[in-house]
Amino acid sequence: MTREEFIFTIGYDGDSGVVDKKSAKEFGKLSTAELFDRGMIKAAVCSAIYSKAESEQLLVLDKYNALTGQPVESFAELKKIFGVTA
């Protein structure tokens, strides 16, 4: 699965991911930070997961905690909030 497909998976049909192809094409090249800054928080979480870079995961966690009044303690909690696993 490509990064763009992973970031913009909106559900599953059996074992196959259902991808929002329009969003993947339009926004798939944005960085994790750019996705977050455009309000695409779930996509930013997915991008950070796909990158496997702790720095990106911490960036998303920090931005999320700064944005909300209910901060979370870990990136793992953030994945649960958005229903994303990998």
N, C-alpha and C positions, 0 to 999 in steps of 0.2 A: 504494500500500500504506500503510495507517495505521501509526502508531507501534506500536500494540499488536500488529498482525499481524507487523510486522517483528521486534519483540523476541521474539515467541514462535513464530517459524517453526522447525519441527523437521526439515524436509527439503523435498524438491521432487519433484513429479510432472510431469516434462517441464519446462515453463517456469513452472508454477504452484507457489507455495509452499504447503506443508502446515502449517497453523497449529494449535497447541495452543489451541483456543478456550476451554477451561475456565480455563487459566492466564491467557490474555489477558483474560478477563472478570474474574477474581479479582484479578490483580496488575497489569494493564495501566496503571493510573493512578498507580502508584508512581513516585517519582523514580528517577533513576539511582543515587543514593546509597542509597536505601531498598532497591532491588533487590539491590545488593551486600551490604548489611548483613543481608539475609534469606538470604544464601547463594546467590542467583541470579546468579552471576558472569557467565555467558554472556549472560544477559538484560541485565545492567548494561553489558556491552561493547556489545551491540547498541543499547541506549538511547543510549549516548554517541556511537555512530556516527550514529544517526538524528538526534540533536540538532545535529550538525556543530559543536558547541561544544568548542573546545580545552580549556576549563576542565573540562568533564565528562570528557573523555578523560584528562586528567592526574589527575583525582580517582580514576578507576578504576585507572589505572596505579599511583598512590601507594598506594591501598588494597590492591591485589593484591601489590605488593612488600612491604608491611608484614605481610601475612598469610602469605606463603610464604617458604621458606628459599632459594628460587632466583629472585631478582628478575630482571626483564627490563628492557631499556634503553629500549624505545619502545612506544608504543601499537600500532604496526604489528606488532611481535612478538607482542603480546598477542592481536591479531586472528588471527594465524596459529595460536597455541596453541589457540584456541577454534574455529578453522575458519570464521571469519566474514569475508565480504568485502562491500564496498559501493562 
